[in-house]
Amino acid sequence: MRMRQAANAKTVATPPAVQSMPTMQVAAVVKDGRAQAEAFARQPQKLKILHAKATEKAKQADKGAFRDLWLYLLAMLRLIRAFCSGKYKRVPWENLISIIVAIAYFASPLDLIPDFLPGVGYLDDAMIVRFVYRSVKTELDHFMEWES
């Protein structure tokens, strides 16, 4: 019994910043953000403000946390800008909403792991972006082809 309690105590004592977010938790964050993302998509002025905040944050973000996703995060930002300006409307609604969820999470100062923590602050943002990226990769590829 004491061994089990000791094992549980060690698990609880591990800082959350060191542990990775389980896929189900990431999926829940994305699902919870859909209503807000739909509101942004229906109000272009608010979507432009979100885009501006995310673009500013990207200038100071730890790109290393995103690794190979950094280019896709930037593509998501460009897609939102093109959508807002009316230049790119071919994006399916569900994909647009997913992309807005990722960008809204990235832009938000309220994260599961605070962004100011060196080395780990952007890991949760990267996990959300990766989760969304996996579901919209084909659309992002079409968008980047359209851009070129």
Order of alpha helices (4+ residues) and beta strands (2+ residues): alpha-alpha-alpha-alpha-alpha-alpha
